[in-house]
Amino acid sequence: MSSSRIGILQSARRLIAERGAAITMAEVARAAGVSRQAVYLHFSSRASLFMAVVRYMDEEDGIQARCQEALRAADPVEALRAFTLTWLRYAAGIRPVAMALSSSRHEDPDASAAWNDRMADLRAGFLAAVSAVASAGRLRPGLDVSAASEIAWAMTSVPVWEQLTVDCGRPPAEAEQHLGDAVINALTV
């Protein structure tokens, strides 16, 4: 990846975190110290820029590999717990950008595209974890795999994380532990 592209991605990430998703390609260009044309050479649209920013954040952190590793735990309930905790630890680092995209997604199609792209991967991870729990006969009676995976995803969303850690002042490690336990207690036997 070129240094120009990385600079654009880092500048866009910083602007989104500081000001929200209502940023323009021209503002990103100014912040990155490049021309607007240079931004468009790398990203055909604002939506593609936003998508690249969130994927770059994932790649930089290695979250996908860490989530896959968590899902390899021998006990499916422990795999679900490990996946949940891995996600929550990552959520702490992406919170400013994630909240900006989440709060703008209903009015801003570009923010929505980036948000939906990343949430699709997260939901797929929870679906894989919950499917393994169900295959082992450990899914709480009355829940199907789809509903259980959606419940886990919703319980560990970035807005929930923010409410516990920012609004309520809970330490991140405590919030992780409580949310991880809540998911396991709600979904498994």
C-alpha positions as CSV (number, residue, x, y, z in Angstrom):
1,M,0.0,0.0,0.0
2,S,1.4,3.4,-1.0
3,S,2.4,6.0,1.6
4,S,-0.1,8.4,0.0
5,R,-3.0,5.9,0.4
6,I,-2.0,5.2,4.0
7,G,-1.8,9.0,4.7
8,I,-5.3,9.5,3.2
9,L,-6.7,6.6,5.3
10,Q,-5.1,7.8,8.5
11,S,-6.3,11.4,7.9
12,A,-9.9,10.2,7.1
13,R,-9.9,8.1,10.2
14,R,-8.8,11.0,12.4
15,L,-11.3,13.3,10.8
16,I,-14.2,10.8,11.3
17,A,-13.2,10.2,14.9
18,E,-12.9,14.0,15.6
19,R,-15.8,15.4,13.6
20,G,-18.1,12.5,12.7
21,A,-19.0,11.1,9.2
22,A,-20.0,14.5,7.8
23,I,-16.6,15.1,6.1
24,T,-15.9,15.7,2.5
25,M,-13.2,14.4,0.2
26,A,-11.7,17.9,0.0
27,E,-11.4,18.0,3.8
28,V,-9.6,14.6,3.7
29,A,-7.3,15.8,1.0
30,R,-6.4,18.9,3.0
31,A,-5.8,16.9,6.2
32,A,-3.6,14.4,4.2
33,G,-1.7,17.1,2.4
34,V,-2.7,15.9,-1.0
35,S,-4.9,17.2,-3.8
36,R,-8.5,16.2,-4.0
37,Q,-7.6,14.5,-7.3
38,A,-5.1,12.3,-5.4
39,V,-7.9,11.2,-3.0
40,Y,-10.1,10.3,-6.0
41,L,-7.2,8.4,-7.6
42,H,-7.2,6.1,-4.6
43,F,-10.9,6.1,-3.8
44,S,-13.6,6.5,-6.4
45,S,-16.2,7.8,-3.9
46,R,-16.7,8.8,-0.3
47,A,-18.3,5.4,0.3
48,S,-15.3,3.6,-1.0
49,L,-13.1,5.8,1.2
50,F,-15.2,5.0,4.3
51,M,-15.1,1.3,3.5
52,A,-11.3,1.4,3.0
53,V,-10.9,3.3,6.4
54,V,-12.8,0.6,8.4
55,R,-11.1,-2.2,6.6
56,Y,-7.7,-0.6,7.1
57,M,-8.5,-0.3,10.8
58,D,-9.3,-4.0,10.9
59,E,-6.1,-5.0,9.0
60,E,-4.0,-2.7,11.1
61,D,-5.3,-4.4,14.3
62,G,-5.4,-8.0,12.9
63,I,-8.9,-8.4,14.3
64,Q,-10.0,-11.0,11.7
65,A,-7.1,-13.4,12.5
66,R,-7.7,-12.9,16.3
67,C,-11.4,-13.7,15.9
68,Q,-10.7,-16.8,13.8
69,E,-8.2,-17.9,16.5
70,A,-10.8,-17.4,19.2
71,L,-13.3,-19.5,17.3
72,R,-10.8,-22.4,17.3
73,A,-11.2,-23.1,21.0
74,A,-12.1,-26.8,21.6
75,D,-15.2,-26.1,23.7
76,P,-17.8,-24.2,21.7
77,V,-19.0,-22.2,24.7
78,E,-15.4,-21.1,25.4
79,A,-15.0,-20.2,21.7
80,L,-18.1,-18.0,21.9
81,R,-16.7,-16.3,25.0
82,A,-13.3,-15.9,23.4
83,F,-14.8,-14.5,20.2
84,T,-17.0,-12.1,22.3
85,L,-14.0,-10.8,24.4
86,T,-11.8,-10.5,21.3
87,W,-14.5,-8.3,19.7
88,L,-15.1,-6.2,22.8
89,R,-11.4,-5.5,23.2
90,Y,-11.3,-4.3,19.6
91,A,-14.5,-2.2,20.1
92,A,-12.7,-0.1,22.6
93,G,-10.1,1.0,20.1
94,I,-12.5,1.7,17.2
95,R,-15.2,3.4,19.3
96,P,-14.8,6.9,18.0
97,V,-15.0,5.9,14.3
98,A,-17.6,3.2,14.9
99,M,-19.9,5.6,16.8
100,A,-19.6,8.3,14.1
101,L,-20.5,5.8,11.4
102,S,-23.3,4.2,13.5
103,S,-24.9,7.5,14.4
104,S,-24.8,8.7,10.8
105,R,-25.8,5.6,9.0
106,H,-29.5,6.3,8.8
107,E,-29.0,9.7,7.0
108,D,-25.7,9.1,5.2
109,P,-25.5,6.2,2.7
110,D,-21.7,6.3,2.7
111,A,-21.5,5.8,6.4
112,S,-24.2,3.2,6.2
113,A,-22.2,1.2,3.6
114,A,-19.1,1.2,5.8
115,W,-21.0,0.3,8.9
116,N,-23.0,-2.5,7.3
117,D,-19.9,-4.0,5.7
118,R,-18.1,-4.3,9.0
119,M,-21.2,-5.4,10.9
120,A,-21.8,-8.2,8.3
121,D,-18.5,-9.7,9.2
122,L,-19.1,-9.4,12.9
123,R,-22.5,-11.0,12.6
124,A,-21.1,-13.8,10.5
125,G,-18.5,-14.4,13.3
126,F,-21.2,-14.6,16.0
127,L,-23.3,-16.9,13.7
128,A,-20.3,-19.3,13.4
129,A,-19.7,-19.3,17.1
130,V,-23.4,-19.8,18.0
131,S,-23.7,-22.5,15.3
132,A,-21.0,-24.5,17.0
133,V,-22.7,-24.0,20.4
134,A,-25.9,-25.3,18.9
135,S,-24.2,-28.3,17.2
136,A,-22.8,-29.3,20.6
137,G,-26.3,-29.2,22.1
138,R,-25.4,-26.2,24.4
139,L,-27.8,-23.6,23.0
140,R,-30.4,-22.4,25.4
141,P,-33.8,-24.0,24.7
142,G,-36.2,-21.8,22.8
143,L,-33.5,-20.0,20.9
144,D,-32.6,-20.7,17.3
145,V,-29.1,-20.1,15.9
146,S,-30.1,-17.0,14.0
147,A,-31.8,-15.3,16.9
148,A,-29.1,-16.2,19.3
149,S,-26.3,-14.9,17.1
150,E,-28.3,-11.6,16.6
151,I,-28.8,-11.3,20.4
152,A,-25.0,-11.7,21.0
153,W,-24.2,-9.2,18.3
154,A,-26.7,-6.6,19.7
155,M,-25.5,-7.2,23.4
156,T,-21.9,-6.4,22.4
157,S,-22.5,-3.5,20.0
158,V,-20.3,-0.5,20.1
159,P,-23.2,1.7,21.5
160,V,-23.6,-0.7,24.4
161,W,-19.9,-0.7,25.0
162,E,-19.9,3.1,25.0
163,Q,-22.8,3.3,27.4
164,L,-21.1,1.0,29.9
165,T,-17.6,2.5,29.7
166,V,-18.2,6.1,28.9
167,D,-21.7,6.9,30.2
168,C,-21.6,4.7,33.3
169,G,-17.8,4.9,33.8
170,R,-17.2,1.1,34.0
171,P,-13.6,0.1,33.4
172,P,-13.1,-1.5,30.0
173,A,-12.0,-4.9,31.5
174,E,-15.0,-5.0,33.8
175,A,-17.4,-4.2,30.9
176,E,-15.8,-6.9,28.8
177,Q,-16.1,-9.5,31.5
178,H,-19.8,-8.6,32.3
179,L,-20.8,-8.5,28.7
180,G,-19.0,-11.7,27.9
181,D,-20.7,-13.4,30.9
182,A,-24.1,-11.9,29.9
183,V,-23.8,-13.4,26.4
184,I,-22.8,-16.8,27.7
185,N,-25.6,-16.8,30.4
186,A,-28.2,-15.6,27.9
187,L,-27.4,-18.1,25.1
188,T,-26.0,-21.3,26.6
189,V,-26.8,-24.1,29.0
